């Protein structure tokens, strides 16, 4: 029997190298949160399919901050 070779082009090595660089696909929960937040702040372009977990997390943080800032009382002197 021949053993399967796992070189640089194999699926497993591609996944492992991506995983090490933060390129895992966003989770279903992240996708749902991002879609909801993008709709709430009227920025539909913030939601895209195929984002990495780290990029989805970054966008979620930015949108949450925009919502938080929008809920602050107006500044008065």
N, CA, C, O and CB atoms as a CASP TS submission, in Angstrom:
PFRMAT TS
TARGET T0000
AUTHOR 0000-0000-0000
METHOD Language model
MODEL 1
PARENT N/A
ATOM      1  N   UNK     1       0.825  -1.183   0.000  1.00  0.00           N
ATOM      2  CA  UNK     1       0.000   0.000   0.000  1.00  0.00           C
ATOM      3  C   UNK     1       0.873   1.251   0.000  1.00  0.00           C
ATOM      4  O   UNK     1       1.890   1.308   0.691  1.00  0.00           O
ATOM      5  CB  UNK     1      -0.940  -0.005   1.203  1.00  0.00           C
ATOM      6  N   UNK     2       0.470   2.249  -0.777  1.00  0.00           N
ATOM      7  CA  UNK     2       1.195   3.508  -0.794  1.00  0.00           C
ATOM      8  C   UNK     2       0.652   4.426   0.289  1.00  0.00           C
ATOM      9  O   UNK     2      -0.555   4.486   0.528  1.00  0.00           O
ATOM     10  CB  UNK     2       1.096   4.180  -2.177  1.00  0.00           C
ATOM     11  N   UNK     3       1.539   5.120   0.922  1.00  0.00           N
ATOM     12  CA  UNK     3       1.097   6.104   1.898  1.00  0.00           C
ATOM     13  C   UNK     3       0.802   7.409   1.189  1.00  0.00           C
ATOM     14  O   UNK     3       1.486   7.781   0.235  1.00  0.00           O
ATOM     15  CB  UNK     3       2.155   6.307   3.002  1.00  0.00           C
ATOM     16  N   UNK     4      -0.217   8.097   1.662  1.00  0.00           N
ATOM     17  CA  UNK     4      -0.581   9.384   1.081  1.00  0.00           C
ATOM     18  C   UNK     4       0.472  10.413   1.460  1.00  0.00           C
ATOM     19  O   UNK     4       0.829  10.548   2.630  1.00  0.00           O
ATOM     20  CB  UNK     4      -1.989   9.833   1.554  1.00  0.00           C
ATOM     21  N   UNK     5       0.962  11.132   0.471  1.00  0.00           N
ATOM     22  CA  UNK     5       1.967  12.161   0.727  1.00  0.00           C
ATOM     23  C   UNK     5       1.264  13.450   1.130  1.00  0.00           C
ATOM     24  O   UNK     5       0.239  13.821   0.560  1.00  0.00           O
ATOM     25  CB  UNK     5       2.868  12.390  -0.520  1.00  0.00           C
ATOM     26  N   UNK     6       1.822  14.107   2.100  1.00  0.00           N
ATOM     27  CA  UNK     6       1.256  15.374   2.554  1.00  0.00           C
ATOM     28  C   UNK     6       2.301  16.460   2.384  1.00  0.00           C
ATOM     29  O   UNK     6       3.037  16.792   3.313  1.00  0.00           O
ATOM     30  CB  UNK     6       0.783  15.285   4.033  1.00  0.00           C
ATOM     31  N   UNK     7       2.348  16.991   1.210  1.00  0.00           N
ATOM     32  CA  UNK     7       3.303  18.054   0.912  1.00  0.00           C
ATOM     33  C   UNK     7       2.665  19.413   1.083  1.00  0.00           C
ATOM     34  O   UNK     7       1.563  19.531   1.618  1.00  0.00           O
ATOM     35  CB  UNK     7       3.848  17.907  -0.501  1.00  0.00           C
ATOM     36  N   UNK     8       3.363  20.441   0.625  1.00  0.00           N
ATOM     37  CA  UNK     8       2.852  21.804   0.778  1.00  0.00           C
ATOM     38  C   UNK     8       1.513  22.054   0.102  1.00  0.00           C
ATOM     39  O   UNK     8       0.798  22.975   0.497  1.00  0.00           O
ATOM     40  CB  UNK     8       3.845  22.763   0.241  1.00  0.00           C
ATOM     41  N   UNK     9       1.152  21.267  -0.900  1.00  0.00           N
ATOM     42  CA  UNK     9      -0.102  21.493  -1.611  1.00  0.00           C
ATOM     43  C   UNK     9      -1.282  20.709  -1.078  1.00  0.00           C
ATOM     44  O   UNK     9      -2.390  20.842  -1.598  1.00  0.00           O
ATOM     45  CB  UNK     9       0.079  21.165  -3.032  1.00  0.00           C
ATOM     46  N   UNK    10      -1.076  19.899  -0.057  1.00  0.00           N
ATOM     47  CA  UNK    10      -2.177  19.082   0.444  1.00  0.00           C
ATOM     48  C   UNK    10      -3.184  19.935   1.197  1.00  0.00           C
ATOM     49  O   UNK    10      -2.849  20.998   1.718  1.00  0.00           O
ATOM     50  CB  UNK    10      -1.651  17.968   1.349  1.00  0.00           C
ATOM     51  N   UNK    11      -4.415  19.460   1.249  1.00  0.00           N
ATOM     52  CA  UNK    11      -5.474  20.211   1.942  1.00  0.00           C
ATOM     53  C   UNK    11      -5.170  20.399   3.411  1.00  0.00           C
ATOM     54  O   UNK    11      -5.389  21.474   3.969  1.00  0.00           O
ATOM     55  CB  UNK    11      -6.807  19.506   1.789  1.00  0.00           C
ATOM     56  N   UNK    12      -4.664  19.347   4.037  1.00  0.00           N
ATOM     57  CA  UNK    12      -4.397  19.443   5.469  1.00  0.00           C
ATOM     58  C   UNK    12      -3.329  20.503   5.751  1.00  0.00           C
ATOM     59  O   UNK    12      -3.476  21.289   6.687  1.00  0.00           O
ATOM     60  CB  UNK    12      -3.954  18.076   6.026  1.00  0.00           C
ATOM     61  N   UNK    13      -2.275  20.534   4.968  1.00  0.00           N
ATOM     62  CA  UNK    13      -1.229  21.518   5.228  1.00  0.00           C
ATOM     63  C   UNK    13      -1.717  22.924   4.921  1.00  0.00           C
ATOM     64  O   UNK    13      -1.302  23.874   5.585  1.00  0.00           O
ATOM     65  CB  UNK    13       0.018  21.203   4.404  1.00  0.00           C
ATOM     66  N   UNK    14      -2.594  23.081   3.925  1.00  0.00           N
ATOM     67  CA  UNK    14      -3.148  24.402   3.629  1.00  0.00           C
ATOM     68  C   UNK    14      -4.005  24.876   4.792  1.00  0.00           C
ATOM     69  O   UNK    14      -3.930  26.039   5.186  1.00  0.00           O
ATOM     70  CB  UNK    14      -3.977  24.373   2.326  1.00  0.00           C
ATOM     71  N   UNK    15      -4.827  23.971   5.350  1.00  0.00           N
ATOM     72  CA  UNK    15      -5.677  24.346   6.468  1.00  0.00           C
ATOM     73  C   UNK    15      -4.833  24.718   7.683  1.00  0.00           C
ATOM     74  O   UNK    15      -5.102  25.711   8.359  1.00  0.00           O
ATOM     75  CB  UNK    15      -6.640  23.206   6.816  1.00  0.00           C
ATOM     76  N   UNK    16      -3.823  23.920   7.949  1.00  0.00           N
ATOM     77  CA  UNK    16      -2.978  24.176   9.102  1.00  0.00           C
ATOM     78  C   UNK    16      -2.251  25.509   8.956  1.00  0.00           C
ATOM     79  O   UNK    16      -2.123  26.253   9.928  1.00  0.00           O
ATOM     80  CB  UNK    16      -1.975  23.040   9.288  1.00  0.00           C
ATOM     81  N   UNK    17      -1.775  25.813   7.756  1.00  0.00           N
ATOM     82  CA  UNK    17      -1.055  27.076   7.595  1.00  0.00           C
ATOM     83  C   UNK    17      -2.023  28.250   7.715  1.00  0.00           C
ATOM     84  O   UNK    17      -1.661  29.286   8.274  1.00  0.00           O
ATOM     85  CB  UNK    17      -0.322  27.116   6.235  1.00  0.00           C
ATOM     86  N   UNK    18      -3.218  28.113   7.211  1.00  0.00           N
ATOM     87  CA  UNK    18      -4.210  29.188   7.352  1.00  0.00           C
ATOM     88  C   UNK    18      -4.599  29.364   8.800  1.00  0.00           C
ATOM     89  O   UNK    18      -4.730  30.486   9.289  1.00  0.00           O
ATOM     90  CB  UNK    18      -5.456  28.899   6.506  1.00  0.00           C
ATOM     91  N   UNK    19      -4.784  28.252   9.482  1.00  0.00           N
ATOM     92  CA  UNK    19      -5.195  28.302  10.875  1.00  0.00           C
ATOM     93  C   UNK    19      -4.169  29.074  11.697  1.00  0.00           C
ATOM     94  O   UNK    19      -4.537  29.819  12.605  1.00  0.00           O
ATOM     95  CB  UNK    19      -5.380  26.885  11.437  1.00  0.00           C
ATOM     96  N   UNK    20      -2.914  28.904  11.394  1.00  0.00           N
ATOM     97  CA  UNK    20      -1.862  29.584  12.110  1.00  0.00           C
ATOM     98  C   UNK    20      -1.808  31.078  11.821  1.00  0.00           C
ATOM     99  O   UNK    20      -1.212  31.832  12.591  1.00  0.00           O
ATOM    100  CB  UNK    20      -0.555  28.963  11.779  1.00  0.00           C
ATOM    101  N   UNK    21      -2.414  31.514  10.735  1.00  0.00           N
ATOM    102  CA  UNK    21      -2.374  32.916  10.359  1.00  0.00           C
ATOM    103  C   UNK    21      -3.711  33.620  10.577  1.00  0.00           C
ATOM    104  O   UNK    21      -3.914  34.710  10.043  1.00  0.00           O
ATOM    105  CB  UNK    21      -1.961  33.043   8.919  1.00  0.00           C
ATOM    106  N   UNK    22      -4.617  33.039  11.336  1.00  0.00           N
ATOM    107  CA  UNK    22      -5.885  33.687  11.643  1.00  0.00           C
ATOM    108  C   UNK    22      -6.856  33.718  10.483  1.00  0.00           C
ATOM    109  O   UNK    22      -7.713  34.600  10.423  1.00  0.00           O
ATOM    110  CB  UNK    22      -5.638  35.069  12.100  1.00  0.00           C
ATOM    111  N   UNK    23      -6.744  32.775   9.559  1.00  0.00           N
ATOM    112  CA  UNK    23      -7.615  32.775   8.394  1.00  0.00           C
ATOM    113  C   UNK    23      -8.713  31.726   8.471  1.00  0.00           C
ATOM    114  O   UNK    23      -9.256  31.322   7.442  1.00  0.00           O
ATOM    115  CB  UNK    23      -6.804  32.558   7.158  1.00  0.00           C
ATOM    116  N   UNK    24      -9.042  31.287   9.663  1.00  0.00           N
ATOM    117  CA  UNK    24     -10.165  30.373   9.807  1.00  0.00           C
ATOM    118  C   UNK    24     -11.433  31.141   9.439  1.00  0.00           C
ATOM    119  O   UNK    24     -11.547  32.324   9.758  1.00  0.00           O
ATOM    120  CB  UNK    24     -10.250  29.785  11.265  1.00  0.00           C
ATOM    121  N   UNK    25     -12.380  30.492   8.778  1.00  0.00           N
ATOM    122  CA  UNK    25     -13.614  31.198   8.409  1.00  0.00           C
ATOM    123  C   UNK    25     -14.415  31.607   9.634  1.00  0.00           C
ATOM    124  O   UNK    25     -14.378  30.946  10.672  1.00  0.00           O
ATOM    125  CB  UNK    25     -14.474  30.324   7.501  1.00  0.00           C
ATOM    126  N   UNK    26     -15.145  32.720   9.490  1.00  0.00           N
ATOM    127  CA  UNK    26     -15.964  33.181  10.612  1.00  0.00           C
ATOM    128  C   UNK    26     -16.997  32.120  10.968  1.00  0.00           C
ATOM    129  O   UNK    26     -17.411  31.318  10.131  1.00  0.00           O
ATOM    130  CB  UNK    26     -16.660  34.523  10.272  1.00  0.00           C
ATOM    131  N   UNK    27     -17.391  32.139  12.210  1.00  0.00           N
ATOM    132  CA  UNK    27     -18.376  31.178  12.688  1.00  0.00           C
ATOM    133  C   UNK    27     -19.781  31.635  12.300  1.00  0.00           C
ATOM    134  O   UNK    27     -19.981  32.777  11.886  1.00  0.00           O
ATOM    135  CB  UNK    27     -18.267  31.000  14.219  1.00  0.00           C
ATOM    136  N   UNK    28     -20.733  30.747  12.435  1.00  0.00           N
ATOM    137  CA  UNK    28     -22.123  31.092  12.165  1.00  0.00           C
ATOM    138  C   UNK    28     -22.618  32.183  13.108  1.00  0.00           C
ATOM    139  O   UNK    28     -23.370  33.071  12.705  1.00  0.00           O
ATOM    140  CB  UNK    28     -23.007  29.856  12.286  1.00  0.00           C
ATOM    141  N   UNK    29     -22.189  32.109  14.367  1.00  0.00           N
ATOM    142  CA  UNK    29     -22.587  33.132  15.348  1.00  0.00           C
ATOM    143  C   UNK    29     -22.002  34.489  14.968  1.00  0.00           C
ATOM    144  O   UNK    29     -22.682  35.509  15.076  1.00  0.00           O
ATOM    145  CB  UNK    29     -22.126  32.732  16.774  1.00  0.00           C
ATOM    146  N   UNK    30     -20.752  34.508  14.525  1.00  0.00           N
ATOM    147  CA  UNK    30     -20.146  35.769  14.100  1.00  0.00           C
ATOM    148  C   UNK    30     -20.886  36.342  12.892  1.00  0.00           C
ATOM    149  O   UNK    30     -21.131  37.546  12.823  1.00  0.00           O
ATOM    150  CB  UNK    30     -18.658  35.565  13.765  1.00  0.00           C
ATOM    151  N   UNK    31     -21.236  35.481  11.951  1.00  0.00           N
ATOM    152  CA  UNK    31     -21.953  35.939  10.757  1.00  0.00           C
ATOM    153  C   UNK    31     -23.289  36.564  11.141  1.00  0.00           C
ATOM    154  O   UNK    31     -23.664  37.614  10.618  1.00  0.00           O
ATOM    155  CB  UNK    31     -22.176  34.772   9.775  1.00  0.00           C
ATOM    156  N   UNK    32     -24.002  35.917  12.053  1.00  0.00           N
ATOM    157  CA  UNK    32     -25.299  36.436  12.488  1.00  0.00           C
ATOM    158  C   UNK    32     -25.135  37.770  13.220  1.00  0.00           C
ATOM    159  O   UNK    32     -25.884  38.714  12.969  1.00  0.00           O
ATOM    160  CB  UNK    32     -26.008  35.414  13.396  1.00  0.00           C
ATOM    161  N   UNK    33     -24.154  37.845  14.128  1.00  0.00           N
ATOM    162  CA  UNK    33     -23.906  39.094  14.859  1.00  0.00           C
ATOM    163  C   UNK    33     -23.517  40.218  13.907  1.00  0.00           C
ATOM    164  O   UNK    33     -24.018  41.337  14.015  1.00  0.00           O
ATOM    165  CB  UNK    33     -22.805  38.893  15.910  1.00  0.00           C
ATOM    166  N   UNK    34     -22.628  39.913  12.982  1.00  0.00           N
ATOM    167  CA  UNK    34     -22.153  40.930  12.049  1.00  0.00           C
ATOM    168  C   UNK    34     -23.281  41.443  11.168  1.00  0.00           C
ATOM    169  O   UNK    34     -23.379  42.646  10.926  1.00  0.00           O
ATOM    170  CB  UNK    34     -21.030  40.373  11.185  1.00  0.00           C
ATOM    171  N   UNK    35     -24.127  40.554  10.689  1.00  0.00           N
ATOM    172  CA  UNK    35     -25.269  40.942   9.844  1.00  0.00           C
ATOM    173  C   UNK    35     -26.215  41.843  10.631  1.00  0.00           C
ATOM    174  O   UNK    35     -26.658  42.872  10.121  1.00  0.00           O
ATOM    175  CB  UNK    35     -26.028  39.686   9.323  1.00  0.00           C
ATOM    176  N   UNK    36     -26.526  41.465  11.863  1.00  0.00           N
ATOM    177  CA  UNK    36     -27.427  42.254  12.703  1.00  0.00           C
ATOM    178  C   UNK    36     -26.849  43.639  12.976  1.00  0.00           C
ATOM    179  O   UNK    36     -27.541  44.646  12.827  1.00  0.00           O
ATOM    180  CB  UNK    36     -27.700  41.527  14.025  1.00  0.00           C
ATOM    181  N   UNK    37     -25.584  43.687  13.374  1.00  0.00           N
ATOM    182  CA  UNK    37     -24.950  44.968  13.670  1.00  0.00           C
ATOM    183  C   UNK    37     -24.847  45.853  12.429  1.00  0.00           C
ATOM    184  O   UNK    37     -25.087  47.058  12.505  1.00  0.00           O
ATOM    185  CB  UNK    37     -23.566  44.741  14.259  1.00  0.00           C
ATOM    186  N   UNK    38     -24.493  45.268  11.297  1.00  0.00           N
ATOM    187  CA  UNK    38     -24.387  46.030  10.052  1.00  0.00           C
ATOM    188  C   UNK    38     -25.730  46.660   9.694  1.00  0.00           C
ATOM    189  O   UNK    38     -25.783  47.803   9.242  1.00  0.00           O
ATOM    190  CB  UNK    38     -23.899  45.126   8.902  1.00  0.00           C
ATOM    191  N   UNK    39     -26.808  45.916   9.897  1.00  0.00           N
ATOM    192  CA  UNK    39     -28.150  46.446   9.636  1.00  0.00           C
ATOM    193  C   UNK    39     -28.494  47.571  10.617  1.00  0.00           C
ATOM    194  O   UNK    39     -29.081  48.580  10.226  1.00  0.00           O
ATOM    195  CB  UNK    39     -29.201  45.319   9.730  1.00  0.00           C
ATOM    196  N   UNK    40     -28.130  47.395  11.890  1.00  0.00           N
ATOM    197  CA  UNK    40     -28.465  48.398  12.921  1.00  0.00           C
ATOM    198  C   UNK    40     -27.765  49.734  12.688  1.00  0.00           C
ATOM    199  O   UNK    40     -28.338  50.789  12.959  1.00  0.00           O
ATOM    200  CB  UNK    40     -28.095  47.871  14.302  1.00  0.00           C
ATOM    201  N   UNK    41     -26.542  49.696  12.192  1.00  0.00           N
ATOM    202  CA  UNK    41     -25.811  50.950  11.966  1.00  0.00           C
ATOM    203  C   UNK    41     -25.897  51.404  10.509  1.00  0.00           C
ATOM    204  O   UNK    41     -25.199  52.330  10.097  1.00  0.00           O
ATOM    205  CB  UNK    41     -24.346  50.784  12.370  1.00  0.00           C
ATOM    206  N   UNK    42     -26.751  50.749   9.744  1.00  0.00           N
ATOM    207  CA  UNK    42     -26.980  51.099   8.329  1.00  0.00           C
ATOM    208  C   UNK    42     -25.696  51.060   7.508  1.00  0.00           C
ATOM    209  O   UNK    42     -25.451  51.941   6.685  1.00  0.00           O
ATOM    210  CB  UNK    42     -27.604  52.488   8.227  1.00  0.00           C
ATOM    211  N   UNK    43     -24.871  50.022   7.738  1.00  0.00           N
ATOM    212  CA  UNK    43     -23.662  49.802   6.963  1.00  0.00           C
ATOM    213  C   UNK    43     -23.670  48.372   6.426  1.00  0.00           C
ATOM    214  O   UNK    43     -22.913  47.525   6.902  1.00  0.00           O
ATOM    215  CB  UNK    43     -22.393  50.069   7.822  1.00  0.00           C
ATOM    216  N   UNK    44     -24.521  48.102   5.441  1.00  0.00           N
ATOM    217  CA  UNK    44     -24.613  46.731   4.941  1.00  0.00           C
ATOM    218  C   UNK    44     -23.306  46.207   4.351  1.00  0.00           C
ATOM    219  O   UNK    44     -23.102  44.994   4.293  1.00  0.00           O
ATOM    220  CB  UNK    44     -25.690  46.648   3.905  1.00  0.00           C
ATOM    221  N   UNK    45     -22.425  47.094   3.916  1.00  0.00           N
ATOM    222  CA  UNK    45     -21.155  46.646   3.330  1.00  0.00           C
ATOM    223  C   UNK    45     -20.209  46.059   4.384  1.00  0.00           C
ATOM    224  O   UNK    45     -19.222  45.416   4.026  1.00  0.00           O
ATOM    225  CB  UNK    45     -20.470  47.812   2.616  1.00  0.00           C
ATOM    226  N   UNK    46     -20.489  46.267   5.669  1.00  0.00           N
ATOM    227  CA  UNK    46     -19.651  45.700   6.726  1.00  0.00           C
ATOM    228  C   UNK    46     -19.808  44.186   6.794  1.00  0.00           C
ATOM    229  O   UNK    46     -18.929  43.489   7.300  1.00  0.00           O
ATOM    230  CB  UNK    46     -20.000  46.326   8.082  1.00  0.00           C
ATOM    231  N   UNK    47     -20.933  43.675   6.283  1.00  0.00           N
ATOM    232  CA  UNK    47     -21.178  42.240   6.286  1.00  0.00           C
ATOM    233  C   UNK    47     -20.800  41.669   4.927  1.00  0.00           C
ATOM    234  O   UNK    47     -21.329  42.087   3.897  1.00  0.00           O
ATOM    235  CB  UNK    47     -22.659  41.927   6.625  1.00  0.00           C
ATOM    236  N   UNK    48     -19.896  40.725   4.933  1.00  0.00           N
ATOM    237  CA  UNK    48     -19.498  40.024   3.709  1.00  0.00           C
ATOM    238  C   UNK    48     -19.350  38.547   4.019  1.00  0.00           C
ATOM    239  O   UNK    48     -18.925  38.170   5.111  1.00  0.00           O
ATOM    240  CB  UNK    48     -18.173  40.601   3.129  1.00  0.00           C
ATOM    241  N   UNK    49     -19.697  37.730   3.068  1.00  0.00           N
ATOM    242  CA  UNK    49     -19.457  36.300   3.208  1.00  0.00           C
ATOM    243  C   UNK    49     -17.972  36.040   3.007  1.00  0.00           C
ATOM    244  O   UNK    49     -17.296  36.782   2.294  1.00  0.00           O
ATOM    245  CB  UNK    49     -20.312  35.478   2.195  1.00  0.00           C
ATOM    246  N   UNK    50     -17.475  35.002   3.625  1.00  0.00           N
ATOM    247  CA  UNK    50     -16.099  34.587   3.410  1.00  0.00           C
ATOM    248  C   UNK    50     -15.057  35.302   4.251  1.00  0.00           C
ATOM    249  O   UNK    50     -13.864  35.188   3.971  1.00  0.00           O
ATOM    250  CB  UNK    50     -15.766  34.771   2.008  1.00  0.00           C
ATOM    251  N   UNK    51     -15.478  36.036   5.275  1.00  0.00           N
ATOM    252  CA  UNK    51     -14.510  36.705   6.140  1.00  0.00           C
ATOM    253  C   UNK    51     -13.826  35.696   7.059  1.00  0.00           C
ATOM    254  O   UNK    51     -14.385  34.645   7.370  1.00  0.00           O
ATOM    255  CB  UNK    51     -15.197  37.803   6.971  1.00  0.00           C
ATOM    256  N   UNK    52     -12.627  36.026   7.481  1.00  0.00           N
ATOM    257  CA  UNK    52     -11.943  35.206   8.475  1.00  0.00           C
ATOM    258  C   UNK    52     -12.524  35.510   9.851  1.00  0.00           C
ATOM    259  O   UNK    52     -13.201  36.519  10.046  1.00  0.00           O
ATOM    260  CB  UNK    52     -10.407  35.462   8.453  1.00  0.00           C
ATOM    261  N   UNK    53     -12.252  34.631  10.790  1.00  0.00           N
ATOM    262  CA  UNK    53     -12.728  34.856  12.161  1.00  0.00           C
ATOM    263  C   UNK    53     -12.163  36.158  12.718  1.00  0.00           C
ATOM    264  O   UNK    53     -12.874  36.929  13.363  1.00  0.00           O
ATOM    265  CB  UNK    53     -12.336  33.675  13.075  1.00  0.00           C
ATOM    266  N   UNK    54     -10.887  36.393  12.463  1.00  0.00           N
ATOM    267  CA  UNK    54     -10.278  37.602  13.027  1.00  0.00           C
ATOM    268  C   UNK    54     -10.843  38.869  12.394  1.00  0.00           C
ATOM    269  O   UNK    54     -11.056  39.860  13.093  1.00  0.00           O
ATOM    270  CB  UNK    54      -8.764  37.565  12.843  1.00  0.00           C
ATOM    271  N   UNK    55     -11.089  38.858  11.089  1.00  0.00           N
ATOM    272  CA  UNK    55     -11.663  40.043  10.438  1.00  0.00           C
ATOM    273  C   UNK    55     -13.104  40.255  10.878  1.00  0.00           C
ATOM    274  O   UNK    55     -13.524  41.392  11.096  1.00  0.00           O
ATOM    275  CB  UNK    55     -11.594  39.908   8.908  1.00  0.00           C
ATOM    276  N   UNK    56     -13.864  39.177  11.010  1.00  0.00           N
ATOM    277  CA  UNK    56     -15.246  39.298  11.489  1.00  0.00           C
ATOM    278  C   UNK    56     -15.259  39.866  12.901  1.00  0.00           C
ATOM    279  O   UNK    56     -16.082  40.726  13.217  1.00  0.00           O
ATOM    280  CB  UNK    56     -15.965  37.925  11.454  1.00  0.00           C
ATOM    281  N   UNK    57     -14.366  39.398  13.741  1.00  0.00           N
ATOM    282  CA  UNK    57     -14.287  39.887  15.114  1.00  0.00           C
ATOM    283  C   UNK    57     -13.940  41.372  15.138  1.00  0.00           C
ATOM    284  O   UNK    57     -14.516  42.135  15.914  1.00  0.00           O
ATOM    285  CB  UNK    57     -13.248  39.086  15.911  1.00  0.00           C
ATOM    286  N   UNK    58     -13.005  41.781  14.294  1.00  0.00           N
ATOM    287  CA  UNK    58     -12.623  43.192  14.231  1.00  0.00           C
ATOM    288  C   UNK    58     -13.798  44.051  13.793  1.00  0.00           C
ATOM    289  O   UNK    58     -14.047  45.106  14.377  1.00  0.00           O
ATOM    290  CB  UNK    58     -11.443  43.388  13.275  1.00  0.00           C
ATOM    291  N   UNK    59     -14.523  43.608  12.768  1.00  0.00           N
ATOM    292  CA  UNK    59     -15.670  44.377  12.276  1.00  0.00           C
ATOM    293  C   UNK    59     -16.778  44.448  13.310  1.00  0.00           C
ATOM    294  O   UNK    59     -17.421  45.488  13.460  1.00  0.00           O
ATOM    295  CB  UNK    59     -16.206  43.766  10.988  1.00  0.00           C
ATOM    296  N   UNK    60     -17.009  43.358  14.024  1.00  0.00           N
ATOM    297  CA  UNK    60     -18.023  43.339  15.082  1.00  0.00           C
ATOM    298  C   UNK    60     -17.668  44.356  16.151  1.00  0.00           C
ATOM    299  O   UNK    60     -18.533  45.102  16.611  1.00  0.00           O
ATOM    300  CB  UNK    60     -18.154  41.927  15.702  1.00  0.00           C
ATOM    301  N   UNK    61     -16.403  44.394  16.553  1.00  0.00           N
ATOM    302  CA  UNK    61     -15.962  45.362  17.564  1.00  0.00           C
ATOM    303  C   UNK    61     -16.181  46.800  17.095  1.00  0.00           C
ATOM    304  O   UNK    61     -16.645  47.641  17.864  1.00  0.00           O
ATOM    305  CB  UNK    61     -14.481  45.144  17.899  1.00  0.00           C
ATOM    306  N   UNK    62     -15.851  47.078  15.845  1.00  0.00           N
ATOM    307  CA  UNK    62     -16.020  48.436  15.296  1.00  0.00           C
ATOM    308  C   UNK    62     -17.496  48.828  15.277  1.00  0.00           C
ATOM    309  O   UNK    62     -17.851  49.942  15.662  1.00  0.00           O
ATOM    310  CB  UNK    62     -15.428  48.526  13.865  1.00  0.00           C
ATOM    311  N   UNK    63     -18.353  47.915  14.831  1.00  0.00           N
ATOM    312  CA  UNK    63     -19.782  48.223  14.751  1.00  0.00           C
ATOM    313  C   UNK    63     -20.396  48.387  16.143  1.00  0.00           C
ATOM    314  O   UNK    63     -21.258  49.243  16.342  1.00  0.00           O
ATOM    315  CB  UNK    63     -20.518  47.121  13.979  1.00  0.00           C
ATOM    316  N   UNK    64     -19.963  47.581  17.091  1.00  0.00           N
ATOM    317  CA  UNK    64     -20.456  47.729  18.472  1.00  0.00           C
ATOM    318  C   UNK    64     -20.057  49.085  19.032  1.00  0.00           C
ATOM    319  O   UNK    64     -20.846  49.727  19.726  1.00  0.00           O
ATOM    320  CB  UNK    64     -19.908  46.599  19.377  1.00  0.00           C
ATOM    321  N   UNK    65     -18.842  49.525  18.736  1.00  0.00           N
ATOM    322  CA  UNK    65     -18.384  50.828  19.210  1.00  0.00           C
ATOM    323  C   UNK    65     -19.210  51.939  18.575  1.00  0.00           C
ATOM    324  O   UNK    65     -19.546  52.914  19.248  1.00  0.00           O
ATOM    325  CB  UNK    65     -16.888  51.027  18.899  1.00  0.00           C
ATOM    326  N   UNK    66     -19.542  51.814  17.302  1.00  0.00           N
ATOM    327  CA  UNK    66     -20.386  52.822  16.643  1.00  0.00           C
ATOM    328  C   UNK    66     -21.760  52.886  17.303  1.00  0.00           C
ATOM    329  O   UNK    66     -22.309  53.970  17.499  1.00  0.00           O
ATOM    330  CB  UNK    66     -20.534  52.508  15.136  1.00  0.00           C
ATOM    331  N   UNK    67     -22.307  51.739  17.640  1.00  0.00           N
ATOM    332  CA  UNK    67     -23.607  51.721  18.330  1.00  0.00           C
ATOM    333  C   UNK    67     -23.491  52.361  19.704  1.00  0.00           C
ATOM    334  O   UNK    67     -24.362  53.129  20.111  1.00  0.00           O
ATOM    335  CB  UNK    67     -24.137  50.276  18.462  1.00  0.00           C
ATOM    336  N   UNK    68     -22.427  52.049  20.414  1.00  0.00           N
ATOM    337  CA  UNK    68     -22.229  52.611  21.757  1.00  0.00           C
ATOM    338  C   UNK    68     -22.110  54.129  21.682  1.00  0.00           C
ATOM    339  O   UNK    68     -22.728  54.842  22.473  1.00  0.00           O
ATOM    340  CB  UNK    68     -20.968  52.008  22.424  1.00  0.00           C
ATOM    341  N   UNK    69     -21.330  54.615  20.748  1.00  0.00           N
ATOM    342  CA  UNK    69     -21.154  56.063  20.596  1.00  0.00           C
ATOM    343  C   UNK    69     -22.477  56.728  20.227  1.00  0.00           C
ATOM    344  O   UNK    69     -22.786  57.815  20.714  1.00  0.00           O
ATOM    345  CB  UNK    69     -20.086  56.370  19.524  1.00  0.00           C
ATOM    346  N   UNK    70     -23.250  56.080  19.375  1.00  0.00           N
ATOM    347  CA  UNK    70     -24.541  56.628  18.973  1.00  0.00           C
ATOM    348  C   UNK    70     -25.549  56.695  20.099  1.00  0.00           C
ATOM    349  O   UNK    70     -26.504  57.469  20.032  1.00  0.00           O
ATOM    350  CB  UNK    70     -25.105  55.820  17.864  1.00  0.00           C
ATOM    351  N   UNK    71     -25.350  55.885  21.146  1.00  0.00           N
ATOM    352  CA  UNK    71     -26.275  55.861  22.275  1.00  0.00           C
ATOM    353  C   UNK    71     -25.878  56.824  23.388  1.00  0.00           C
ATOM    354  O   UNK    71     -26.638  57.016  24.337  1.00  0.00           O
ATOM    355  CB  UNK    71     -26.367  54.466  22.828  1.00  0.00           C
ATOM    356  N   UNK    72     -24.692  57.433  23.285  1.00  0.00           N
ATOM    357  CA  UNK    72     -24.257  58.371  24.313  1.00  0.00           C
ATOM    358  C   UNK    72     -25.081  59.655  24.230  1.00  0.00           C
ATOM    359  O   UNK    72     -25.510  60.054  23.148  1.00  0.00           O
ATOM    360  CB  UNK    72     -22.750  58.682  24.166  1.00  0.00           C
ATOM    361  N   UNK    73     -25.297  60.294  25.370  1.00  0.00           N
ATOM    362  CA  UNK    73     -26.036  61.575  25.336  1.00  0.00           C
ATOM    363  C   UNK    73     -25.186  62.625  24.625  1.00  0.00           C
ATOM    364  O   UNK    73     -23.957  62.548  24.652  1.00  0.00           O
ATOM    365  CB  UNK    73     -26.406  62.059  26.789  1.00  0.00           C
ATOM    366  N   UNK    74     -25.817  63.586  24.001  1.00  0.00           N
ATOM    367  CA  UNK    74     -25.060  64.622  23.298  1.00  0.00           C
ATOM    368  C   UNK    74     -24.206  65.417  24.275  1.00  0.00           C
ATOM    369  O   UNK    74     -24.583  65.626  25.428  1.00  0.00           O
ATOM    370  CB  UNK    74     -26.005  65.562  22.536  1.00  0.00           C
ATOM    371  N   UNK    75     -23.070  65.846  23.799  1.00  0.00           N
ATOM    372  CA  UNK    75     -22.148  66.629  24.636  1.00  0.00           C
ATOM    373  C   UNK    75     -22.644  68.080  24.693  1.00  0.00           C
ATOM    374  O   UNK    75     -22.959  68.688  23.670  1.00  0.00           O
ATOM    375  CB  UNK    75     -20.674  66.561  24.075  1.00  0.00           C
ATOM    376  N   UNK    76     -22.702  68.598  25.881  1.00  0.00           N
ATOM    377  CA  UNK    76     -23.098  69.998  26.043  1.00  0.00           C
ATOM    378  C   UNK    76     -22.052  70.714  26.879  1.00  0.00           C
ATOM    379  O   UNK    76     -21.458  70.115  27.775  1.00  0.00           O
ATOM    380  CB  UNK    76     -24.502  70.115  26.703  1.00  0.00           C
ATOM    381  N   UNK    77     -21.822  71.973  26.598  1.00  0.00           N
ATOM    382  CA  UNK    77     -20.852  72.767  27.379  1.00  0.00           C
ATOM    383  C   UNK    77     -21.541  73.502  28.493  1.00  0.00           C
ATOM    384  O   UNK    77     -20.891  74.220  29.254  1.00  0.00           O
ATOM    385  CB  UNK    77     -20.110  73.765  26.486  1.00  0.00           C
TER
END
